[in-house]
Amino acid sequence: IEAGSLQLDGRLSANGESVAENPQAGGAAGSIWVSCESIAGKGAIEAQGAAMSAPQGSGLKSGKIGGRIAVYFRKSEFKGECSAAVLGKPGQGEVLIQARR
């Protein structure tokens, strides 16, 4: 998204999806790129990997990889949340929030 100003009070997401027919499958998250002069609101920016269940004793971890979020702005009054996690576990994706001069 490229905008002069962004008022985000809802949800902007690129989340992976779970597959009901195959609990061992699930999608990785996508990416979100925002560049604006100002951002405000109380919404959420999400790029979360889908849940999956690993076979018992397989040594595989549950969940797919989190996505990437980049937000560039000059002025921020954003009070919402940014998450690129998997199953609520931080460190599974990347979030970059950077003020421009």
C-alpha positions as CSV (number, residue, x, y, z in Angstrom):
1,I,0.0,0.0,0.0
2,E,1.3,3.4,-0.9
3,A,-0.7,6.3,0.4
4,G,-0.5,9.9,1.7
5,S,-2.2,8.9,4.9
6,L,-3.5,5.6,6.2
7,Q,-6.2,5.2,8.9
8,L,-6.2,1.6,9.9
9,D,-8.9,0.6,12.3
10,G,-9.6,-2.9,10.8
11,R,-7.2,-5.6,9.8
12,L,-4.7,-5.8,7.0
13,S,-3.6,-9.4,6.7
14,A,-1.5,-11.8,4.6
15,N,-2.1,-14.8,6.8
16,G,-1.5,-18.4,5.8
17,E,-4.5,-20.8,5.7
18,S,-4.9,-24.1,7.4
19,V,-6.1,-27.1,5.4
20,A,-9.0,-28.9,7.0
21,E,-8.6,-32.1,4.9
22,N,-4.9,-32.4,5.8
23,P,-3.9,-31.2,9.3
24,Q,-0.3,-31.7,8.5
25,A,-0.5,-29.0,5.8
26,G,-0.8,-25.3,6.2
27,G,0.2,-22.2,4.4
28,A,3.1,-19.8,5.1
29,A,2.2,-16.2,5.5
30,G,2.7,-13.6,2.8
31,S,4.2,-10.1,3.0
32,I,2.8,-6.6,3.6
33,W,4.5,-3.4,2.5
34,V,3.2,0.0,3.5
35,S,4.7,3.4,2.6
36,C,2.9,6.5,3.7
37,E,3.3,10.0,5.0
38,S,1.2,9.3,8.1
39,I,-0.4,6.2,9.7
40,A,-2.9,6.2,12.5
41,G,-5.6,3.9,14.0
42,K,-6.0,1.0,16.4
43,G,-6.2,-1.9,13.9
44,A,-3.9,-4.8,13.2
45,I,-1.3,-5.7,10.5
46,E,-0.8,-9.4,10.4
47,A,1.3,-11.9,8.4
48,Q,0.9,-15.0,10.4
49,G,1.7,-18.6,9.4
50,A,-1.1,-21.2,9.6
51,A,-1.3,-23.9,12.2
52,M,-0.5,-27.4,11.4
53,S,-0.1,-30.6,13.4
54,A,3.1,-32.6,13.1
55,P,2.9,-36.3,13.4
56,Q,3.7,-37.6,16.9
57,G,7.4,-38.4,17.3
58,S,8.3,-37.0,13.9
59,G,10.6,-34.3,15.3
60,L,8.8,-31.7,13.1
61,K,7.6,-28.5,14.5
62,S,4.0,-27.4,14.3
63,G,3.2,-24.3,12.3
64,K,4.4,-22.8,9.0
65,I,6.6,-19.8,8.7
66,G,5.5,-16.3,9.5
67,G,5.5,-13.6,6.9
68,R,7.2,-10.2,6.5
69,I,5.8,-6.8,7.3
70,A,7.5,-3.5,6.4
71,V,5.9,-0.1,7.4
72,Y,7.6,3.1,6.4
73,F,6.2,6.5,7.5
74,R,7.0,10.1,8.4
75,K,4.4,10.5,11.2
76,S,2.7,7.8,13.3
77,E,-0.2,7.9,15.7
78,F,-0.8,4.1,15.1
79,K,-1.8,2.4,18.3
80,G,-2.5,-1.0,16.8
81,E,-0.5,-4.2,16.6
82,C,1.9,-5.8,14.0
83,S,2.5,-9.5,14.1
84,A,4.4,-11.9,11.8
85,A,4.3,-14.9,14.2
86,V,3.3,-18.5,14.0
87,L,0.8,-19.7,16.6
88,G,1.6,-16.6,18.6
89,K,5.3,-17.5,18.8
90,P,7.5,-14.4,18.1
91,G,10.6,-14.7,16.0
92,Q,9.0,-16.8,13.3
93,G,8.6,-13.8,10.9
94,E,9.9,-10.3,10.5
95,V,8.4,-6.9,11.3
96,L,10.2,-3.7,10.2
97,I,8.7,-0.3,11.3
98,Q,10.8,2.6,10.2
99,A,10.3,6.4,10.4
100,R,11.5,8.3,7.4
101,R,13.0,11.8,7.5
